Amino acid sequence: RKPTEPCTAQTSAADERWTHDPLEELGRKERHAKIAAAVAALDETSRPVVVLRYYEGLASKEIAELLEMTPAAVDMRLSRARKQLRTLLNDLVSDTPMVEQKNA
């Protein structure tokens, strides 16, 4: 027998396209849009800190150096921003259907 050829990235991407649930994809896009809108609604002091932490992956010390503040101030702004985001995204959490757990 001939050995099977390994799956290429192109093949797996094409296969993945056909196995994705369109409703799941739509739900994911809607969640991303709601999150982006909530981040955009943050005040001018919180938004850059959130973007640098969660979108750019920077540590508090790095953010503090960029924004010329202390790491403690960055952490305080992140804490306040998370509280604001929880409030803004409360409907997102309540609108998300619970995933049923399968019995093992």
C-alpha positions as CSV (number, residue, x, y, z in Angstrom):
1,R,0.0,0.0,0.0
2,K,1.0,3.6,-0.6
3,P,1.5,5.7,2.4
4,T,-1.2,8.3,2.7
5,E,-0.2,11.9,2.0
6,P,-0.3,14.3,5.0
7,C,-3.2,16.8,5.1
8,T,-2.1,20.1,3.7
9,A,-3.2,23.4,5.3
10,Q,-5.2,24.2,2.1
11,T,-7.1,20.9,2.3
12,S,-7.9,21.3,6.0
13,A,-9.0,24.9,5.5
14,A,-11.4,23.8,2.7
15,D,-12.7,20.9,4.9
16,E,-13.1,23.3,7.8
17,R,-15.1,25.7,5.7
18,W,-17.7,23.0,5.0
19,T,-17.9,21.7,8.6
20,H,-18.5,25.1,10.2
21,D,-22.1,25.8,11.4
22,P,-23.2,29.1,9.7
23,L,-25.3,30.0,12.7
24,E,-22.4,29.5,15.0
25,E,-20.3,31.7,12.8
26,L,-23.0,34.4,12.7
27,G,-23.2,34.2,16.5
28,R,-19.4,34.6,16.8
29,K,-19.4,37.6,14.5
30,E,-22.3,39.2,16.5
31,R,-20.4,38.7,19.8
32,H,-17.2,40.2,18.3
33,A,-19.2,43.2,17.1
34,K,-20.8,43.7,20.5
35,I,-17.4,43.5,22.2
36,A,-15.9,46.0,19.7
37,A,-18.8,48.4,20.4
38,A,-18.4,48.0,24.1
39,V,-14.6,48.7,23.9
40,A,-15.3,51.7,21.7
41,A,-17.8,53.0,24.3
42,L,-15.1,53.1,27.0
43,D,-13.8,56.4,28.1
44,E,-10.6,57.9,26.6
45,T,-8.5,56.8,29.6
46,S,-9.7,53.2,29.8
47,R,-9.9,52.3,26.1
48,P,-6.1,52.4,25.3
49,V,-5.3,50.3,28.4
50,V,-7.8,47.7,27.4
51,V,-6.6,47.6,23.8
52,L,-3.0,47.3,24.7
53,R,-3.6,44.6,27.3
54,Y,-6.2,42.4,25.5
55,Y,-5.6,43.1,21.9
56,E,-1.8,43.6,21.9
57,G,-1.0,41.3,24.9
58,L,1.2,43.8,26.7
59,A,1.9,43.5,30.4
60,S,1.0,46.3,32.9
61,K,4.6,47.4,33.1
62,E,4.9,47.7,29.3
63,I,1.6,49.6,29.1
64,A,2.7,51.9,31.9
65,E,5.9,52.8,30.0
66,L,4.0,53.5,26.8
67,L,1.3,55.7,28.5
68,E,3.7,57.3,31.0
69,M,2.0,56.1,34.2
70,T,2.7,53.6,36.9
71,P,1.8,49.9,36.6
72,A,-0.5,50.3,39.6
73,A,-2.4,53.0,37.6
74,V,-2.7,50.7,34.6
75,D,-4.1,47.9,36.8
76,M,-6.6,50.3,38.4
77,R,-7.8,51.4,34.9
78,L,-8.0,47.8,33.8
79,S,-10.1,47.0,36.8
80,R,-12.5,49.9,36.2
81,A,-12.7,49.1,32.5
82,R,-13.5,45.5,33.2
83,K,-16.4,46.6,35.4
84,Q,-17.6,49.0,32.7
85,L,-17.4,46.2,30.1
86,R,-19.3,43.7,32.3
87,T,-22.1,46.3,32.5
88,L,-22.0,47.0,28.8
89,L,-21.8,43.4,27.8
90,N,-24.4,42.1,30.3
91,D,-26.9,41.5,27.5
92,L,-24.3,39.6,25.6
93,V,-23.9,37.1,28.4
94,S,-27.7,36.8,28.9
95,D,-28.3,36.4,25.2
96,T,-25.7,33.6,24.8
97,P,-27.4,30.2,24.9
98,M,-26.1,27.7,27.4
99,V,-24.1,24.9,25.8
100,E,-25.5,21.5,26.7
101,Q,-23.1,19.2,28.4
102,K,-22.9,15.7,26.9
103,N,-22.9,12.7,29.3
104,A,-19.7,10.8,29.2
